[in-house]
Amino acid sequence: MGAKLGSAKGGPMADINVTPLVDVVLVLLIIFMVVTPMLSSGIDVKLPLARSSTTTQDVGQHLVIGVRDDGSVFIDTEPVTLDTLIEGINEDFKENGQRSILIKAAENTPYRDVRAVTDLIADGGMNTMLLATEKPTDSQD
């Protein structure tokens, strides 16, 4: 293994060794592939399907209010009651007032439970909310 320092005429070598660059890029790609699924915030629920929606990537920019099918409510991953929901939201907005509210309700959650949460949030003065859904795949249309 010798290093080629130049041509026979003594000039610099024009070839660039891209192997280290490719190695670094592949390692970064693997890291991003592993980390990206962990970036979604809130509790894990099976979301309902929607025929039309706007696709956005959830990378922690929203304040996630989770509603499970048993009626339990969460702010991000912390369980709260309906009585303490607005207090928890206000505390989070003191830290970062630019976040929007994203509601993740499980597919089988009764509508009355989701409506109770949205009404409570609206009564607290926050009228802009996003609702998380899944896009149907081609086989589900």
N, C-alpha and C positions, 0 to 999 in steps of 0.2 A: 504494500500500500504506500504508494508515493504520491506526493502532491505535485500537481502540474503547475509550475510557476509561470509559464509563459510559452510562447512558441519558440521555434528554433532560431528565429530572427531576434529574439530577446524582448518582444513586445508583451504587453499584458494579455492574460487570457480573457476572452470575451464571454465564456460560458458562465452562467450563474447556477449554483447548486441550489435547487428548489426543494430538495428533500427535507431539510429542517423546517421550511415554511409549511410544507404539506403536513408534516407531523404535528406542528402546533395547531394548524387549522382543524385537523381531524380531532385532536384532543378537545379543542374548544367546542366543536360540533357535538361531540359526545356529552360534554358537560351540559350544554344547553338542552340537549334532548332529555337528559335525566332530570334537570332542574325545572323545566317548563311545566310539566304536569303538577308540580307541587306549588306553583305560584297562585293557583286559584284560591280565593279566600272564602270564608264562611264554612258552614257545615256541608257535608256530602249528602245530597238528596237526589233522587231520581226526578228530574225536571219533566214537566208536561211538554208534549209536542205542540208546535205552532206551525201553521201553514205559511204565515208570512212573519218575518222578523228582520231586525237589523243586527248584523253580526258584529260583535265587539269581543275583544279578548279580555278576559277577566284576569288582571295581573295585580290585584290589590288596590286599584284606584277607587273602588266603591266601598261604601259602608254597607256590608251585607247583613240583611235581616233574614234569618232562616226560619221557616215554619215547617215543622214535620207533620206527618199525617196524624200523629197522636195529639196535636195541638200545642206541643212545646215550641217555644220561641227562643231564638238565639240572636245575639249581636255578634257578628263574626263567628266565633266558636264558643262564646260565653253564654250559658243559659240565663234567661231573664224571665220575669213574669210580665204580664201585660201592665201591671201597676208601675213597674220600674223601667219599662221600655223607653219612654221619652227621656227619662233621666240619663239612661245609658247612651242614647243617641246624642243628647246635648253634651255629655262629657266628651264623646268622640269628636264632635264638631268643634269643641274648644281647642283640641289638639290640631285638627286639620279641617277647617271650614269649607274647603274646596271639594270635598268628597261628595258624590251623589249617593242616593240611597238605592240599593239594588235588593229587591225582594226575591228570595229563592224559596219557593214553596214546593213541597214534594208533590208528585203527580196525583197521589190519592188523598191529598189534604182536602177536607171539606171546604167549600167556598166560604162558609160563614166564618171559619177560622182565619182565612186570608183576609176577608173583608174586615174583620175586627181589628186586625193589625194595621191595615191601610187606613181605616177610619181613625184609629188612635194616632197614627203618624200625621194624618191630615189635620186632626184637631190640635195637634202640637205645633201647627204652623208650617209644616213641611209638605208642600203640595206636589213636588216633582219627585216621582218615584219610577224606577225601572223594574220591569218584571222579567226574570230570567226564564227562558224556555229553551228547549232543544229543537233543532231543525229536523224534520223527518228525513230519513234516508230515502233513496229512490224506491226501495222495496216496500216502504211503508205508505207510499202515496195511494 
